[in-house]
Amino acid sequence: MTKVDPLIESSWKMVLADEFNKEYFLELKSFLLEEKKTYRVFPPGKLIFNAFDHTPFDRVKVVLLGQDPYHGAEQAHGLCFSVPEGVPKPPSLVNILKELKSDLGYDEPLHGNLTKWADQGVLLLNATLTVRENQAGSHQNHGWETFTDAAIKQLSERREGLIFILWGNYAIAKKALIDTSRHAILSSVHPSPLSAHRGFFGCRHFSQVNNLLRQHGVEEIDWRL
């Protein structure tokens, strides 16, 4: 197989260099090439690594973990829970923005584009970075999770004082990758309408993040959109 040279932000490219030529990643690339022959795959290729591109390795302050990209047309743009402006907000995102308003008093924005958070150091990372149109979870267990787990491990091992936000059982399972003596973890049930009323609403994670950053002398996140 040929060498992989991904279009990803330079600091992440260096940190994750060993991953790109491991067998699983080469197989993942082949899988994606085959998928694209038959199906629409989201997000577009240039946005697959969007989370990394907006939040370089040394600028990460907070890691918010999602599971899978949105699988509807125009929704996914490489940032977990986020949609481009002009695209209706999915239910989980609606609940995230309700909690933001409850926690910090900010008016709910008209759009659901979270790029502003990413540009301030919130790594909006899905465990799986691609999906087949209208088929949720269709690209799970093809190698992406190995890659994103490696990214989490690198952050845990090479950075100090990060805040990991884990919503839902899938994200909470990633706690095993994180050195809790060096980093903080905030967890709750998922913001999905199926579970949000069981502890997501009222978790106040946005204000908790800023309290923790302030304690470390780190500039807080402006969560307003």
N, C-alpha and C positions, 0 to 999 in steps of 0.2 A: 504494500500500500504506500501511496505517496505521503510525503511529510505534510502536516497540517500547519497552516499559517493563518490563524484566525484574526479577524478584524475586531480587536478588543483593545481597550485602553491600555497604554504602555506599562503602567505600574502593575496592573493585574496580569498582563502578558508575561511579565518577568516572574511574578510570584507563582503563577500557575504553569510556568513553562514545561515542567515535567509531565503535566497531565495531557498536553496536546498530542503527544506522540505515543501515549500508552495505547494498548490494543483496544481497550473499551472505547476510547475517544475516536479512534479510526473507524471502528465498527459503527459508532453513532453517526459519524459523518456519512458513511455509506448508506445507513438506514434513512437518513434525512434526504439524501439524493434520490433514493428510490421512492420515498413517500411523495416527493414533489412531482414525480412523473405522473402520479395518479390523483393526488388530492391537493386541495389548498391547505397550506400549512401556515399557522400564525405563531408569533408575529412575523412580519416580513424579515427576510434575512438580515438586513442592515440593522434591525432592532433587536435581534436575539440577545445580544450582550449589552443592551441599553442600560441596565442597572449598573453594570461595571463601568460603562462609559461616563455616566453622570456622577459616579461616586468613586474616585480613585482610591486605591488601597489605603494610603496614608491619611486620607480625609474622612474615612468612615468613623462616625461617632455612634451610630445606632444601626442595628440590623433588624429589619422587619421581614419575617419569613412567610412566604405564601407557598402554595402547593403546585398550582398548575396555571398556565395562562388562560385567559378567557378564550372561548372557542367560537364566538360569534364574529361575523365580519366586522372589521374596523375596530374591534374592541382592544385587542392585545397590542401593547407597544413596548413590551420588555420590562415593565415595572409592575411588581405585584400589586394587586388590588386597584391599580390605576387604569383609566381609560383616557384617550385623547379628548381634547375639548370638542364639543359638538356631538359626542356619543353619549347616549343615556347612561346614567350611573347604575351599575348592577346592584342587587339588593345588599350584598355584604358591604359594598362601598357606601351605600346610603346609610347603613348603620354605623360605620366608622365615622362618618361626618356628623351623625347625630351625637355620638359620644364625644367627639371633639367639641361640639357646641355646648354640650352639658358640662364638660370638664373645664373648658377655658372661656366659654361665652362667645366664641367667634360665630358669626353668621354662617349658615351653611352656604357654601359656594354654589354657583350655578353650574359649574363643571366638575368633573372628577379626575382632572389631570394632576397627579401628585409629583410631577417633575420638580417643582419648587422644593419639596422635601428632599428629593434625591440630590439636588444641587447643594444642599446644606449639610450633607453627610449622612443621610438616611439611606442605607443600602436596601432597596426594595427588591428582594431576591426571591424568586420562585424556585422551588426545588427542581422542577422540570421546566425547561426554557422554551419548549415548542409544543404545539398541539395540532391535531388534525381538525379541520373545520367541522363544527357541530358534533364533535366526539370527545367529550371531557375525558381526560386521563389517558388518551390514546397514545401518548408518547412517554408514558411512565415505564420504568424498568427497561429502558434502552440505553442507559448510560448517563443521562443528565444528572441523576441524583448522586452518582459517584463524583461527578465534576463539581456540583454545588456543595456537596459535603466537604470536598477538598478546600474549597474557598472558605467555608466556615472554619475548618480546622486551621488554616493559615491565619485567619483573623484571630482565632483564639490563642494561637501559639506566639504570634509575632507582634500583637498589639496588646495594650493595657487599657483597662477601664472602659471597655465598650459596653453598650446596653443592647441586649438581645430581646426582642419582643416576639413572643411565641403565642399565637392565637390558635387554639384547637389542638386536638390530640396529635395530628400529624406533625405540626410544628413543634409541639412540646417534646416529642420523641427526639428531636435534634439536640436536646439538652445534653445528651451523652457526648456530643462533639465539643462541648464548650467547657473550658476551665473556669469553674465558678469561683475559684479563689482569686481570679484576675478580672472577671467580668460580672456584670449584673444581668439578671434575667427577670423579665416581667412576663407573666403568662396568664392566660384566661381561656375560657371557651371561645370558639370561633364566632366572628361577627355575623355569620349567616343568620337569616331569619329563623332557622330551625333551632338555634342555640343561644342567640344573643341575649335573650331575657334570663338566661341561667348564669349570668355573671360577667358578660362582656359589658353590658350597659352598667355604668358606675365603676368600671375598673380604673378610670382616671390615669391611664398610662401616659397620656400626652404630658400632663403636668408632672407626673412622676419622672419621666425622662428628663425634663428640664431641671427638676430638683437635683437629680443625680449628676447631671452635667455641671450644674452650678457648684456642687460640692467638690467636683474635680477641677474647678477653675476653667471649664471649657465653655465656649460660647453656646448659648441655648439655641434650640431649634425654633424658628418662627413658623408655627404650624398653620398660620393663616394662608388660605389659597385665594 
